[in-house]
Amino acid sequence: MTTAPALLPATARVYVAGHRGLVGSAVARHLAAEGHEVITRTRAELDLREPGPTARMLRDTRPDVLVLAAAKVGGIMANSTYPVEFLEDNLRIQLSVLAGAHAADVDRLLFLGSSCIYPKHADQPIREDALLTGALEPTNEPYALAKIAGIGQVRSYRRQYGRRWISAMPTNLYGPGDNFDPETSHVLPGLLRRFHEAVAAGSEEVLLWGSGTPRREFLHSDDLARACVALLRAYDGPDPVNVGCGEDVTIAELAALVAEVTGFTGRVVWDTSRPDGTPRKLLDVGRLRKLGFEPSVALADGVRDTYRWWLGHKDS
Ligand SMILES: NC(=O)c1ccc[n+]([C@@H]2O[C@H](COP(=O)([O-])OP(=O)(O)OC[C@H]3O[C@@H](n4cnc5c(N)ncnc54)[C@H](OP(=O)(O)O)[C@@H]3O)[C@@H](O)[C@H]2O)c1
C-alpha cells in the first residue's frame, strides 16, 4: 500500500512570498524556528506581478511548499483611492505565482485571502460557506474580487491537476512589523499612531472616522503564523479556512484600549460623515478549532507589544 506524502514534511523548503510584510515575516519566522529552509525574494529582486521572472525563479529554486503572503494590502482609505491597483496588482500576483508554482511542480501551497471576501451582510459569525452568497462591501470590493478569484484558482488547480493547495481567510491582523503609514495603514496601527501623535502634541482631542460602533475581530500575526503552519500540516481541502480568534470588539472599545496603551487621556470625537464599512465582522473559526488551533495572544498584550515595536522602529 502506498501512503500520500506528508502535507508538510520536516525537511520541506518553503518559499514565503511577501516575507517583509506583516503576515509573511511572521510565517517565515515560525517556519525557520521549526527548522524549515525558508526561501525569500525582496520586491526589488522579484516583482511578483511579472509572470516570466516569477516562473523562472520558482523553476530555479523548486520549493516544496509556497506561502503566498504577497499582496497589495491597505485600509479603507487606500482601497477607496486606488481600486484599480487593489484589483489588478492582486490578480496579477496571484496569476503569476500560482501558474509559476504549478509549472515548477510545487505540490503544496497556502494562499492567503481575507475576511473581506464575505458578503457585507453575511450572518455572524461568518462561516466559510457564506462565500458568494451576497453583495460585497463596496469600499473594498475590487480587493475582495481579486481574493475570491484566488480561492477559485486554488480550487481549480486542485480539481484539474490534483494539487494539494489550500486557502486561509484571516480576520484583521496586527503585530510587530505592521504598516504604520498614515495613508495606507489598517485600523489598529492607524489608531496607535493617531493617539501617539496626539499625546506627543499635547492635544486634548482625537477625531476618528465613523461612529465607533462597528465590531471587528483582531488576531496577532504570531497566532496567524501558528495557524498557517497548523493548516499546512493538517488541512487539505478545497474550501477556505477562516483564521481568527472568535471574539470581536467595537472600534470604540479598541480606541479606548489604544488610548490606555499610548497614555492618551483626552476626548475621542467620532466623524460620522465618514464611512463605517461593514457593521460587524466576526469569523466562525469552528473549522480551524477542529484542527486543534487556539490563539494565544490576548488583545491588550498584543497591542502593547505592537506599540513597543513601533516605538523602537518608527524613526529607523
Ligand atoms: N494585515 C491584515 O490585517 C490582513 C488581514 C487578512 C488577510 N491578510 C492577507 O495577508 C496577506 C499579507 O498581508 P500583510 O498584511 O502581510 O501585507 P503587507 O504587510 O503589506 O505585506 C505584503 C507584502 O507583499 C509584498 N508585495 C506586494 N506587492 C508585491 C509585488 N508586486 N512583488 C513582490 N512583492 C510584493 C510587499 O513587499 P514590500 O515589502 O516590498 O512592500 C510586502 O512584503 C495578504 O494576502 C492579505 O490579504 C492581511
PDBQT file of the ligand as one rigid body, heavy atoms in Angstrom, charges set to zero:
ROOT
HETATM    1  N1  LIG A 401      -2.969  42.689   7.531  1.00  0.00    +0.000 N 
HETATM    2  C1  LIG A 401      -4.180  42.201   7.712  1.00  0.00    +0.000 C 
HETATM    3  O1  LIG A 401      -4.934  42.656   8.579  1.00  0.00    +0.000 OA
HETATM    4  C2  LIG A 401      -4.655  41.059   6.876  1.00  0.00    +0.000 A 
HETATM    5  C3  LIG A 401      -5.921  40.521   7.186  1.00  0.00    +0.000 A 
HETATM    6  C4  LIG A 401      -6.403  39.464   6.450  1.00  0.00    +0.000 A 
HETATM    7  C5  LIG A 401      -5.667  38.952   5.408  1.00  0.00    +0.000 A 
HETATM    8  N2  LIG A 401      -4.451  39.477   5.117  1.00  0.00    +0.000 N 
HETATM    9  C6  LIG A 401      -3.758  38.905   3.959  1.00  0.00    +0.000 C 
HETATM   10  O2  LIG A 401      -2.425  38.525   4.247  1.00  0.00    +0.000 OA
HETATM   11  C7  LIG A 401      -1.609  38.767   3.100  1.00  0.00    +0.000 C 
HETATM   12  C8  LIG A 401      -0.415  39.611   3.515  1.00  0.00    +0.000 C 
HETATM   13  O3  LIG A 401      -0.861  40.809   4.118  1.00  0.00    +0.000 OA
HETATM   14  P1  LIG A 401       0.098  41.735   5.011  1.00  0.00    +0.000 P 
HETATM   15  O4  LIG A 401      -0.766  42.419   5.987  1.00  0.00    +0.000 OA
HETATM   16  O5  LIG A 401       1.265  40.964   5.458  1.00  0.00    +0.000 OA
HETATM   17  O6  LIG A 401       0.538  42.819   3.932  1.00  0.00    +0.000 OA
HETATM   18  P2  LIG A 401       1.872  43.714   3.911  1.00  0.00    +0.000 P 
HETATM   19  O7  LIG A 401       2.400  43.888   5.279  1.00  0.00    +0.000 OA
HETATM   20  O8  LIG A 401       1.529  44.919   3.102  1.00  0.00    +0.000 OA
HETATM   21  O9  LIG A 401       2.895  42.802   3.106  1.00  0.00    +0.000 OA
HETATM   22  C9  LIG A 401       2.694  42.485   1.766  1.00  0.00    +0.000 C 
HETATM   23  C10 LIG A 401       3.990  42.008   1.204  1.00  0.00    +0.000 C 
HETATM   24  O10 LIG A 401       3.798  41.768  -0.199  1.00  0.00    +0.000 OA
HETATM   25  C11 LIG A 401       4.882  42.302  -0.901  1.00  0.00    +0.000 C 
HETATM   26  N3  LIG A 401       4.472  42.678  -2.244  1.00  0.00    +0.000 N 
HETATM   27  C12 LIG A 401       3.418  43.458  -2.602  1.00  0.00    +0.000 A 
HETATM   28  N4  LIG A 401       3.382  43.585  -3.931  1.00  0.00    +0.000 NA
HETATM   29  C13 LIG A 401       4.436  42.875  -4.430  1.00  0.00    +0.000 A 
HETATM   30  C14 LIG A 401       4.916  42.622  -5.733  1.00  0.00    +0.000 A 
HETATM   31  N5  LIG A 401       4.330  43.145  -6.805  1.00  0.00    +0.000 N 
HETATM   32  N6  LIG A 401       6.029  41.845  -5.859  1.00  0.00    +0.000 NA
HETATM   33  C15 LIG A 401       6.642  41.322  -4.774  1.00  0.00    +0.000 A 
HETATM   34  N7  LIG A 401       6.217  41.514  -3.509  1.00  0.00    +0.000 NA
HETATM   35  C16 LIG A 401       5.125  42.286  -3.351  1.00  0.00    +0.000 A 
HETATM   36  C17 LIG A 401       5.310  43.518  -0.110  1.00  0.00    +0.000 C 
HETATM   37  O11 LIG A 401       6.611  43.866  -0.446  1.00  0.00    +0.000 OA
HETATM   38  P3  LIG A 401       7.301  45.229   0.098  1.00  0.00    +0.000 P 
HETATM   39  O12 LIG A 401       7.722  44.901   1.496  1.00  0.00    +0.000 OA
HETATM   40  O13 LIG A 401       8.443  45.452  -0.812  1.00  0.00    +0.000 OA
HETATM   41  O14 LIG A 401       6.243  46.281   0.003  1.00  0.00    +0.000 OA
HETATM   42  C18 LIG A 401       5.139  43.001   1.320  1.00  0.00    +0.000 C 
HETATM   43  O15 LIG A 401       6.292  42.323   1.737  1.00  0.00    +0.000 OA
HETATM   44  C19 LIG A 401      -2.492  39.427   2.069  1.00  0.00    +0.000 C 
HETATM   45  O16 LIG A 401      -2.928  38.490   1.136  1.00  0.00    +0.000 OA
HETATM   46  C20 LIG A 401      -3.665  39.921   2.856  1.00  0.00    +0.000 C 
HETATM   47  O17 LIG A 401      -4.848  39.908   2.111  1.00  0.00    +0.000 OA
HETATM   48  C21 LIG A 401      -3.919  40.509   5.827  1.00  0.00    +0.000 A 
ENDROOT
TORSDOF 0
